[in-house]
Amino acid sequence: MEVGAPRIWIHLNRIRKKQMEEKIGTGHSLHDVVSLLRVIPSI
């Protein structure tokens, strides 16, 4: 779990960066959230 946690933070930071820089609608952010939800259970 200690190894997996930093990956999530890196992923979350990437999502935030994308949303802040591109400011795309819900389509892109929804995709990122879904992929993040798939990553979390695998830890």
C-alpha positions in Angstrom: 0.0 0.0 0.0 2.9 2.4 0.7 4.2 1.8 -2.8 0.8 2.2 -4.5 -0.3 5.4 -2.6 2.2 7.8 -4.3 1.0 6.6 -7.7 -2.6 7.7 -6.9 -1.3 11.2 -5.8 0.7 11.5 -9.0 -2.4 10.4 -11.0 -4.6 12.9 -9.1 -2.1 15.7 -9.7 -2.2 14.9 -13.4 -6.0 15.0 -13.5 -6.0 18.4 -11.7 -3.3 19.7 -14.1 -5.3 18.7 -17.1 -8.5 20.3 -15.8 -6.7 23.5 -14.8 -4.8 23.9 -18.1 -7.2 22.6 -20.6 -10.5 23.3 -18.8 -12.2 20.6 -20.9 -15.8 19.6 -20.1 -17.0 16.7 -18.0 -16.2 14.1 -20.8 -12.4 14.1 -20.2 -12.6 14.4 -16.4 -15.2 11.7 -16.2 -12.8 9.4 -18.1 -10.0 10.2 -15.7 -12.2 9.5 -12.6 -13.3 6.2 -14.0 -9.7 5.1 -14.7 -8.7 6.3 -11.2 -11.5 4.2 -9.7 -10.1 1.2 -11.5 -6.6 1.8 -10.2 -7.6 2.2 -6.5 -9.2 -1.3 -6.0 -6.1 -3.0 -7.4 -3.9 -1.7 -4.6 
